[in-house]
Amino acid sequence: MKLEKICLIAVMLLFSKVSIAQEGLPIYSDYLTDNYYLIHPSMAGVANCAKIRLTGRQQWFGQDEAPSLNTLSINGRLGDGPSAAGAIVFADKNGYHSQTGAYLTYAHHLMFSRNPIDLNMLSFGLSTGFIQYKLDETSFLADGFDPIIAGIEQTATNFNIDFGFSYHFLDFYAHATVKNVLANEGINFNEQGLSYDNLRTYLVSAGNVFSKLGSEMSYEPSVMFMYRDATKESLIDVNIKAYREMDFGKLWAGLSYRRSFDGAEFLDGSGVSSQKLQYFTPLVGVNYKNFVFAYTYSYQANSVVFNNGGFHQLTLGFNFNCVREKYECNCPSVN
């Protein structure tokens, strides 16, 4: 039993490394559910409403100790000025390992428009926060003594900052963020070599919204690229969303494809094959008055996977302190 638990930890940590789930807030596709602030601090307060977003993600239903993630975020303008603030708290559990964290954000938005209806805005954002890591070994010694297992719940805490900027011009937008700017030392729990570092990560996003004049439909293709400096990991998201204006608000749906540029080798019969991480994530949502509801389902399209089940996520949101839509643009993240 003890060997099975140690093997489970190894599998979970390997999966977490591939899915970027152990170095602060995991980077999934939840930013596509009207929540770019989760990955780009410069998006705090960019919209004409203050926003609250609650997300819950559960992987591999029916599998014990399956990874799960919960986030709660809030952001909005500070009065009528160019400054904004935000906050994020999250809890990420992966087998016997878990991490909780909280971030506070300050953002500043500079307008370059010649008139108040043309969107031309440059934004800067800075987030500061802490992450507490835990490894629960309290049930590891049920079968007897092991010199490398402490049998307690071990914890460690890191402090770090994220910095980024965003640029909006009419229907176009671009974001760039450096996460975990500080080079914190690694944290090791006992002699097992379970190390957790705040690795510097670079995120770049860009997209544009297209629609015909007078049409109730609009389309938003976008991309997101991630690169982790220390481990040289990189991946790309290619996304498409469609929106339809309704009397009560807005309906939208989309599809995201994630592809890792780093492969892993595995035994395939008598030979060795390799595969790269691939996710397909359809998403649907509705903006009903000031409320937001969204659902995403991620399917891992690889030959070798831990479980055939997908990854489910629900998003609930509420917009408040809304002001009149200022800009004549197809810019759902702003108007």
C-alpha positions in Angstrom: 0.0 0.0 0.0 2.8 2.4 0.9 4.5 1.7 -2.5 1.2 2.5 -4.3 0.9 5.8 -2.6 4.5 6.8 -3.5 3.9 5.8 -7.1 0.6 7.9 -7.1 2.6 10.9 -5.9 5.1 10.5 -8.7 2.4 10.2 -11.3 0.6 13.3 -10.0 3.7 15.4 -9.9 4.7 14.3 -13.4 1.2 15.3 -14.7 1.4 18.6 -12.8 4.7 19.4 -14.4 3.2 18.9 -17.9 0.0 20.9 -17.1 1.9 23.7 -15.3 0.0 23.0 -12.0 2.7 23.3 -9.3 4.1 26.8 -9.7 1.4 29.1 -8.5 -2.0 29.4 -10.0 -2.3 26.7 -12.7 -2.7 28.0 -16.3 -5.7 26.2 -17.8 -8.3 27.5 -20.3 -10.4 29.3 -17.7 -9.2 32.7 -18.9 -11.4 32.2 -21.9 -14.5 32.4 -19.7 -14.4 36.2 -19.5 -11.5 36.0 -17.0 -8.2 37.2 -18.5 -7.4 38.7 -15.2 -6.5 35.2 -13.9 -3.4 35.2 -16.0 -2.7 38.8 -16.8 -2.7 41.3 -13.9 -2.9 44.3 -16.3 -6.5 43.2 -17.1 -7.7 44.2 -13.6 -10.3 46.9 -14.0 -10.1 47.1 -17.7 -13.9 46.5 -18.2 -16.8 48.9 -17.7 -17.9 46.7 -14.8 -16.3 45.4 -11.7 -16.2 41.6 -11.8 -16.4 38.7 -9.4 -15.5 35.3 -10.8 -15.7 31.9 -9.1 -14.4 28.8 -10.8 -14.3 25.1 -9.9 -12.3 22.6 -11.9 -12.4 18.8 -11.2 -10.3 16.3 -13.1 -10.9 12.6 -13.6 -14.3 12.0 -12.0 -14.3 8.7 -10.1 -10.6 8.7 -9.4 -9.4 9.1 -5.8 -7.1 12.0 -5.1 -7.8 13.5 -8.5 -6.5 17.1 -9.1 -8.9 19.9 -8.4 -8.7 23.7 -8.5 -10.9 26.4 -7.1 -10.4 30.2 -7.7 -12.1 33.3 -6.6 -11.2 36.7 -8.2 -12.5 40.2 -8.0 -11.3 43.3 -9.9 -12.5 46.8 -10.8 -11.7 50.5 -11.2 -10.9 52.6 -8.2 -13.4 55.4 -8.7 -13.5 57.2 -12.0 -9.7 57.4 -12.4 -7.3 55.3 -14.4 -6.3 53.1 -11.5 -7.7 49.7 -10.7 -7.3 46.9 -8.1 -7.9 43.2 -7.9 -7.5 40.1 -5.8 -7.3 36.4 -6.4 -7.4 33.4 -4.0 -7.0 29.8 -5.1 -6.7 26.3 -3.7 -5.1 23.6 -5.9 -5.1 20.0 -4.8 -3.2 17.2 -6.5 -3.1 13.9 -4.7 -1.3 14.3 -1.4 0.1 17.6 -2.5 -1.8 20.9 -2.4 -1.1 24.6 -2.7 -3.1 27.6 -1.7 -2.3 31.2 -2.6 -3.5 34.8 -2.7 -2.6 37.8 -4.9 -3.3 41.5 -4.7 -3.1 43.5 -7.9 -2.7 47.1 -8.8 -3.3 48.2 -12.5 -3.1 51.5 -14.3 -4.8 52.3 -17.6 -3.5 55.0 -20.0 -5.8 56.3 -22.7 -4.4 57.5 -26.1 -7.8 57.9 -27.9 -8.4 61.2 -29.7 -12.0 61.0 -28.7 -13.9 59.1 -25.9 -15.4 56.4 -28.2 -12.3 55.0 -30.0 -10.6 52.5 -27.8 -6.8 52.9 -27.7 -5.5 51.9 -24.2 -2.3 50.7 -22.7 -2.5 49.0 -19.3 0.1 47.9 -16.7 -0.5 45.6 -13.8 1.5 44.3 -10.8 0.4 41.4 -8.6 2.0 40.5 -5.3 1.2 37.3 -3.4 2.2 34.2 -1.5 1.8 30.5 -2.1 1.8 27.9 0.6 2.8 24.3 -0.4 1.7 21.3 1.6 2.6 17.6 1.5 0.4 15.4 3.6 2.3 12.3 4.7 0.1 11.5 7.7 -1.3 8.3 6.1 1.9 7.1 4.5 3.1 5.0 7.5 0.0 2.8 7.8 2.2 -0.3 6.9 5.1 0.5 9.1 8.2 2.6 9.5 10.0 4.2 6.6 13.2 6.3 7.2 12.5 8.7 4.3 8.9 9.4 5.3 8.2 11.9 8.1 4.6 11.0 8.5 3.5 14.6 9.1 2.0 17.4 7.1 4.8 19.5 5.8 4.4 23.1 4.6 6.5 25.8 3.1 5.6 29.3 1.8 7.0 31.5 -1.0 6.4 35.1 -1.9 6.5 36.3 -5.5 5.2 39.0 -7.9 3.7 39.0 -11.4 4.0 41.9 -13.9 2.5 42.5 -17.2 0.9 44.9 -19.7 -2.1 44.9 -22.1 -2.9 46.9 -25.2 -6.3 47.4 -26.6 -6.9 49.1 -30.0 -10.5 49.0 -31.3 -11.2 45.3 -31.8 -7.6 44.1 -31.3 -5.9 43.2 -28.0 -2.5 41.9 -26.8 -1.2 40.9 -23.4 2.2 40.0 -22.1 3.0 38.9 -18.5 6.0 37.7 -16.5 4.9 35.5 -13.7 7.0 34.6 -10.6 9.5 37.4 -11.3 11.5 36.7 -8.1 14.0 33.8 -8.3 13.0 32.0 -5.1 15.1 29.1 -3.9 13.6 25.6 -4.3 11.6 24.0 -1.5 12.4 20.3 -0.6 10.3 18.2 1.6 12.5 15.7 3.3 14.9 13.6 1.2 12.4 12.6 -1.4 13.4 15.2 -3.8 10.0 16.7 -4.1 11.0 20.2 -5.1 8.7 23.2 -5.8 10.2 26.3 -7.3 8.6 29.6 -8.3 9.9 29.4 -11.9 9.8 32.5 -14.1 7.1 32.0 -16.7 6.3 34.2 -19.7 2.8 34.5 -21.2 1.8 36.3 -24.4 -1.8 36.5 -25.7 -3.3 38.2 -28.7 -6.7 38.3 -30.4 -9.2 40.2 -32.5 -13.0 40.4 -32.7 -14.6 40.4 -36.1 -18.3 41.1 -37.0 -20.3 42.6 -39.9 -22.0 45.9 -39.4 -25.4 45.4 -37.9 -24.9 41.7 -37.2 -25.7 40.1 -33.9 -22.9 37.7 -34.3 -19.2 38.3 -33.7 -16.1 36.0 -33.8 -12.9 36.1 -31.7 -9.8 34.1 -32.7 -7.0 34.3 -30.3 -3.7 32.7 -29.2 -1.8 32.3 -26.0 1.8 31.3 -25.8 3.6 30.2 -22.6 7.3 29.7 -21.9 8.9 28.6 -18.7 12.5 29.9 -18.4 14.2 27.3 -16.1 12.7 24.1 -17.6 12.4 25.4 -21.2 8.8 24.2 -21.3 6.5 25.9 -23.8 3.0 25.5 -25.2 0.5 27.3 -27.3 -3.3 27.7 -27.1 -5.2 28.4 -30.3 -8.8 29.6 -29.6 -11.9 30.6 -31.3 -15.1 32.1 -29.7 -18.4 33.1 -31.2 -20.8 35.6 -29.6 -24.5 36.3 -30.2 -26.3 39.3 -28.8 -29.6 38.6 -27.1 -32.3 40.7 -25.5 -31.2 39.5 -22.0 -27.5 39.6 -22.6 -25.1 37.4 -24.7 -24.6 33.8 -25.6 -21.2 32.5 -26.5 -19.3 29.3 -27.3 -15.8 28.4 -28.3 -13.1 25.8 -28.8 -9.5 25.9 -27.5 -6.7 23.6 -28.7 -3.6 23.4 -26.5 -0.3 21.8 -27.8 2.9 21.4 -25.9 6.2 21.8 -27.8 7.9 19.3 -25.4 7.4 15.6 -25.8 7.6 12.6 -23.5 8.8 9.1 -24.5 7.0 5.9 -23.6 7.3 2.2 -24.4 5.0 1.1 -27.3 5.2 -2.6 -27.8 8.8 -3.4 -28.6 9.7 0.2 -29.5 9.8 3.6 -28.0 7.3 6.3 -29.0 6.9 9.9 -28.1 3.9 12.2 -27.6 3.2 15.8 -26.9 0.5 17.1 -24.6 -2.7 17.9 -26.5 -6.0 19.3 -25.1 -9.3 20.0 -26.8 -11.5 22.3 -24.7 -15.0 23.3 -25.8 -16.7 26.0 -23.8 -20.1 27.5 -23.6 -21.4 30.4 -21.6 -24.1 33.0 -21.2 -24.2 36.6 -19.9 -27.6 37.0 -18.4 -28.0 40.7 -17.3 -25.2 41.0 -14.7 -24.6 37.3 -14.2 -22.2 35.0 -16.0 -22.4 31.2 -16.3 -19.9 29.1 -18.2 -18.9 25.5 -18.6 -15.7 24.0 -20.1 -14.6 20.4 -20.7 -11.0 19.5 -21.5 -10.2 16.3 -23.3 -6.6 15.1 -23.4 -6.0 13.6 -26.8 -2.9 11.5 -26.2 -2.1 7.8 -26.6 -1.0 7.4 -23.0 -3.2 9.1 -20.3 -3.7 8.6 -16.6 -7.5 8.3 -17.0 -10.0 8.4 -19.9 -12.2 11.0 -18.2 -12.1 14.6 -19.0 -11.6 17.8 -16.9 -14.8 19.7 -16.0 -14.9 23.3 -15.0 -17.8 25.6 -14.0 -17.5 29.4 -13.8 -20.0 31.7 -12.0 -19.7 35.4 -12.3 -21.3 38.7 -11.3 -20.7 42.2 -12.7 -21.4 45.2 -10.6 -20.7 49.0 -10.4 -21.2 49.1 -14.2 -21.0 52.3 -16.2 -22.1 53.1 -19.7 -20.2 51.3 -22.5 -17.8 53.9 -23.6 -16.3 52.6 -26.8 -17.6 51.8 -30.2 -15.8 48.5 -30.7 -16.3 44.7 -30.6 -14.4 44.3 -27.4 -16.2 42.0 -25.0 -13.5 42.1 -22.4 -13.8 45.9 -22.1 -17.4 46.9 -23.0 
